[in-house]
């Protein structure tokens, strides 16, 4: 469980929400990058997009690029904000996170993960794991991103997909 502390030393109210970032990165074959969570975290051995919590004194874009490199070994450049999920009823959440999802272009690096991740894998739209194998609600966002690649529409998407 993550506990937040304000600058004045007070513990954050349980009524406050956390901010997370996620990365939608496609390779040259049009496959999406997914990482598999280690047993260090809740929902071990499930897939998610690279991402994590927004750190103090960093922008959401900086956090997304940092998390991409920490969890996958790849470096990247933000293409655009794709989705802002502020739905307080998100399934599979142990707290109410506000999730900011970016489209990212891989610019370098090579597959290498930290101790939060056990595998780094690429999936096309047809081989994407089923919903029950995802740690969070990212599968629907990924499917929407695949649709966006085929026929662009207005982004960012806000709220439920």
C-alpha positions in Angstrom: 0.0 0.0 0.0 1.3 3.4 -0.9 1.0 6.1 1.7 1.3 9.7 0.6 2.7 12.4 2.9 2.2 16.1 2.4 5.1 18.6 2.7 3.9 19.5 6.2 4.3 15.9 7.3 0.5 15.1 7.4 -0.5 11.8 5.9 -2.8 12.2 2.8 -6.5 11.7 3.3 -7.7 8.4 2.0 -10.2 10.5 0.0 -7.4 11.8 -2.3 -6.4 10.1 -5.5 -3.0 9.1 -7.0 -1.8 10.1 -10.5 -0.3 7.4 -12.7 1.1 7.4 -16.2 1.2 4.8 -18.9 2.9 4.3 -22.3 1.4 3.0 -25.5 4.4 2.2 -27.7 4.3 0.4 -31.0 7.2 -1.2 -32.8 7.8 -1.1 -36.6 5.5 -4.1 -37.0 2.6 -2.3 -35.3 2.9 -4.4 -32.1 2.2 -2.9 -28.7 4.8 -3.1 -25.9 3.5 -4.8 -22.7 5.3 -5.7 -19.5 4.5 -8.5 -17.1 4.4 -7.6 -13.4 6.7 -9.4 -10.9 5.5 -10.9 -7.6 6.8 -7.7 -6.0 3.5 -6.1 -6.9 -0.2 -6.8 -6.5 -1.6 -8.8 -9.4 1.7 -10.6 -10.2 2.2 -12.3 -13.6 -0.3 -10.0 -15.3 0.3 -7.7 -18.2 0.2 -3.9 -18.3 1.6 -1.1 -20.4 4.8 0.4 -19.0 4.0 3.0 -16.4 3.7 4.0 -12.8 3.3 6.8 -10.4 4.0 10.4 -11.2 7.0 11.5 -9.1 7.3 14.8 -7.2 8.7 17.6 -9.4 8.3 15.8 -12.7 5.7 16.3 -15.4 3.5 13.6 -16.6 5.5 13.4 -19.8 8.7 13.0 -17.9 7.2 10.3 -15.7 6.0 8.4 -18.8 9.4 8.4 -20.5 11.1 7.5 -17.2 8.8 4.6 -16.5 9.2 3.3 -20.1 13.0 3.2 -19.6 12.9 1.7 -16.1 10.5 -1.0 -16.9 11.5 -1.9 -20.5 15.0 -0.6 -21.2 13.6 1.4 -24.1 13.9 5.2 -24.5 11.1 7.1 -26.1 9.6 10.4 -27.2 6.0 11.5 -26.4 3.9 11.6 -29.6 0.7 12.8 -27.9 -1.6 12.5 -24.9 -3.9 9.7 -25.8 -6.2 9.1 -22.8 -7.0 10.5 -19.4 -8.9 8.0 -17.3 -10.4 9.8 -14.3 -13.1 7.2 -13.8 -13.3 6.6 -10.0 -14.9 3.2 -10.6 -11.9 1.7 -12.6 -11.9 -2.1 -12.1 -8.9 -3.9 -10.6 -7.7 -0.8 -8.7 -6.7 -1.0 -5.1 -6.9 2.8 -4.9 -8.5 5.4 -7.2 -5.8 6.4 -9.6 -6.1 9.0 -12.3 -4.3 7.4 -15.3 -2.6 9.5 -18.0 -1.8 7.5 -21.1 0.6 8.7 -23.8 1.4 7.5 -27.3 5.2 7.2 -27.4 7.7 6.5 -30.2 10.6 4.2 -29.2 13.8 6.1 -29.9 16.4 3.7 -28.7 17.5 1.3 -26.0 17.1 -2.4 -25.8 14.9 -4.8 -23.7 16.0 -4.7 -20.1 13.7 -4.7 -17.1 13.9 -3.8 -13.5 12.8 -5.9 -10.5 9.2 -4.8 -11.0 8.9 -6.7 -14.3 9.5 -10.3 -15.3 9.0 -10.1 -19.1 8.9 -7.5 -21.9 6.7 -8.6 -24.8 5.3 -7.2 -28.1 1.7 -8.2 -29.1 -0.2 -7.4 -32.3 -3.9 -6.7 -32.0 -4.9 -10.3 -32.6 -2.5 -11.9 -30.1 -3.3 -9.4 -27.3 -3.8 -11.3 -24.0 -7.4 -11.6 -22.7 -8.7 -9.2 -20.2 -8.2 -11.5 -17.3 -4.5 -11.5 -17.9 -4.2 -7.7 -17.5 -3.4 -6.1 -14.2 -5.5 -3.0 -14.9 -8.0 -1.8 -17.4 -5.5 -1.0 -20.1 -6.7 -3.6 -22.6 -9.6 -1.4 -23.8 -7.3 1.6 -24.2 -4.9 -0.6 -26.2 -7.7 -1.7 -28.5 -8.8 1.9 -29.0 -5.1 2.8 -29.8 -5.0 0.1 -32.4 -8.2 1.6 -33.9 -6.7 5.1 -33.8 -3.7 3.8 -35.8 -6.0 2.6 -38.5 -8.3 5.7 -38.6 -7.3 8.7 -36.4 -10.0 10.4 -34.4 -10.0 13.3 -31.9 -7.7 12.8 -28.9 -7.2 12.8 -26.0 -10.0 10.6 -24.8 -11.2 11.5 -21.4 -13.1 9.3 -18.9 -14.3 5.8 -19.8 -13.3 4.3 -23.1 
